[in-house]
Amino acid sequence: MTSSKKADAAGESKAARNHARSSKRRRRISGLLALGFALIGVGAIYSAVAPEPQTANASQQDPALVRKGEQIYNNTCITCHGANLEGVKDRGPALIGIGEASVYFQTSTGRMPLAAQTAQAERKPPKLSPEEIDALIAFVESKGPGGPKLPDEHGEQLRGDNPARGGELFRMNCASCHNFTGRGGALSSGKFAPELDPATEEQLYAAMVSGPQNMPKFSDRQLSPEEKKDIIAYVKSVTDGNNNPGGAPLGGLGPQSEGLIAFIVGMAALIGVTLWIGAKQ
């Protein structure tokens, strides 16, 4: 091969390498541009469908309500829950981020402020008025928003349209502790599941989403809001005294009382028959 041919071959090889490098560079630039456009598109779609962030909650909108709630907290809660809601060891848990449903349930049922350190806080007449409870909720929320919320509905609006389904859900999720008709029952270590007769619709809903004491929390994935309302409808149907198709409610304890009566009548009949046979002998 002559020197001219070698030079031509070397030139072609160099040109091919340059072309390959140029093609590779163009592919990289095209890939980066495609990735950039894809990220911009995803961002545009998210901004279009994402919910608007709440820049201010109720407590931020009403500083006077927060100050009133802080005063109530300092008078009734600070001893057990700490100056900054951080909790006090062997007295009370932290309250940061617990949510308005938890504060509402504990205060509206009179369980808080706690009268004495016992195995379980018992229901008693509330010490705080509804206005004071709202102020306390605003103060707690100002220290750390989050946690379960109260529903927008109130009273009978929280009763679902399908109490039969509510009864099935109650028996699967609640009856093991609260009994079939919400009369409550004993648990371990001095604790108990309370009877549900005094509970309002709001308190029943708040208990399901906040999980007070030994009760589990039921998120919307476990029980949808509609299912929670159906459970409330069932509970109110058996605790209002309007669901006794068999006659006397016998304490509303389910089959226990009927079984006890059947046992007593059966034993009395058995003893009577035994005495009659003995007398005939």
N, C-alpha and C positions, 0 to 999 in steps of 0.2 A: 504494500500500500504506500503510495506516495505521500509526501508531507502535506500536500494540499488536501488530499482525501482525509488524512488524519485530522487536519484542522477543521474540515467541514463536519466530520463526525463529532468532534469535541464540541463544536458550536451547537450542533443539533441536541446533543446530550444536555448541555447547559441550558438551552432554550426549553427543553422538556422539563428540567428541574425547576426552572423559573415559573413555567406554566403551572406545574403541580403545586408549587408553593402559593402561587396567586389564587388558584382554585380553592386550595385549603383555607386561605385567608378569607376568601369570599364566603365560603360555607360557614365559617365561624361567625363572621359579621351577620350573615343571614339568620343563623341560629339565635344570636343575641338579640337581634331585632324582633324575631318571632316571639322569644321569651318575654321581651319587654312589652310587646303588644298584648300578649296573653295576660301578663300581670295587670296591665292597665284595664283590660276587659273585665277580669275578675273583680278588681277594685270597684269598677263602675257598677257591676251587677250587685255586689254586696251593699254598696251605698244606696242602691235603689230599693233593695228588699229588706235591709236591716231596720229594726225598730229604732225610733228616735230615742237617744239616751235621755234619761231624766236628769236634768241639770240641777234640779232642786226638789227636795222632798218637802213634805208638809212641815217638818220641824224647821227647815231652813227658811221657809216662807213666813214663819210666825215666831220670831225670837222671844216674844213675850210668853208664848205657850211653853217654850223650852225652859225659860227662867222659872216659870211656875212649876214645871215638872222637876227641875233641879232642886227647888225648895222642898217639894214633897219627898223626893228621893233622900235628901239629907235628913229629913225628919223621920222617915219610916224604913229606909232600906240600907243606909250606908254602913250600919254596924255589921251586917252579915255579908254585904256584897262589895264593900270597899269604896274608897273615895272616888276611884276612877272606873268603877264597875268591873274591876279585875278579879273580884271574888276574895273571900277570906277563908283560909284553910279551916276545915272542920266546922264551918258556919254556913257558908253559902257559895254557890258557883259564880263564875263570871257571867255578866249579862251582855257583854259586847257581841252584837250581831245575833241575838237570840230571836229577834223578830217581834212584831206587834202582837201576833196571835198568842205567843207565849205569855207576854206581859198581861194581855187582856184576860186570858184564862185564869192565871194565878191570882190576879187582883179582884176580878169580878166575882169569883167563887169564894173570896174571903180567905183563901189559903195563904196568901201573902197580904200584909206583913205576917210573918210566922209568930205565933204566940209562944211556942216553946220548941226546942229541938227534940223531935220525936222521930220514930221510924218512918212516918209518913205524915205529910201535911193534910189535915182534915178540912173539909168544907165547913165554913161558918159564915155568918152575915158579913158582907164586905165592909171594910172600914173606909174605903175610898169611894167617893161619888163618881158617877160616870164622867163628869168633867175633869175630876182629878186623875182618873185613869187615863183619859185622853192626853192630859198634860204629861203624865209620867211616861206614856208611850213615846211622845214627841221627844222627851229628854233622852231616853234610852236609844231611840233611833238616831239622834244627833251624834251619839258617841260611836256608832258603828251600824250603819244601815245594813239590812239583809235579813235573812231568816224568813219564816213563813208569814204570810200576810192574812189579814181578815178578808172575807168576801165582801163584795159590795151589797149583797142582799141582806135583809134583816128579818127576824121573826119567822113567820110562816112562809115567807118567800124562799127560805132555805129548805123547805120540805119538798122532796122530789115527787114526781108523778107516779112512781112505781114502788110503793112500799113492799110489794111482794118480793121484788128483786132485792130491795134493801134488807128484807128478812133473811134471804139466802146469804147475802154478803155479811150480815151481822153474825149469823151462825158460824160462818167460816172463819171470820177474823176477830170476833169480839166475845162470843158466847163462852169461850173457855175460861174467861176471867170474869165477865160481867153477868153471867148466867143468861139463859135464853130470853128472858124478858127484862134484862137490865137491872136486876135486883142486886148485883154485885156478888162478891165472894172473897174468901180469905186467900192470901198468897203467903209466901214464905217470909221469915224474918220480921214478923209483926206487921207486914204490909197487907194491903187489901185493895181489891177493885171496888170502887164506890158504886152505890146505886145511882141510876141515871134519872130517876124521877125529877129531882130538882133542877136538872141542867136545862138551860135554854138552848134554842137552836144554834145561836152564835157560839155558846160554850161547847156544844157537841162538835161543831165544825172546828173550832180552835183547838180542841183536844186532839182531834184526828190529825191535824197538820203539825202540831207542836210536840206531841208525845210527852205529856207531863209525867214525871216520876217513872213508874215502871211501864207505862204505856208506850208502845212503839209509834214512830212517826209513819204516816201513810202519805207518801208523795202522790202527785197526780199520775205518775206512772203505775203505782200500785192500785190506787183507787182514784178514778177520775172525779172531777167536781160533781158531775151528775150522779155518780155512784155514792159519793159521800152524802149528797142530798137525799138519795133514796134510803140510805141507812138512817138518816135523821127522821125521815117520814115514818119508817118502821118503828124506831124507838119511841117517837111521840105517840104512835098509835097504840103501843102496849103500855105506856106509862101514863097516859091521860085517862085510863080507866074506861075506854070505849071499845075494847077488843076482848070481850069475854063471852063468846058465842056459846060456851058450854055452861053458863050459869055463873055461880059464885067463883071469883078469881082465886080463892084459896091462897091469898098472899102473893099471887103472881110468880110463884117460884117454879113453875113448870111442872114436870111429872113427879117431883119429890113429894109434894103434899098429897097428891092423889095416891101415890104409892104407899105413903104412910097410912092413909085412911083405909086403903084396901088391906094392908097388913093387919091393922087393928081389927077391922071387921072380920077378916078371915080367921085370926086367932081367937076372937070371941066365939065365932061359929064353931071352930074346932073344939074349943073347951066345952061349949054347950053340948055338942054331940057326944063328946067323951063322957060327960056327966050323965047324959041321958042313957047311954049304953051301960054305964056302971050301975045306974039305978035299976035298969031292967034285969041285970044279972042278980 
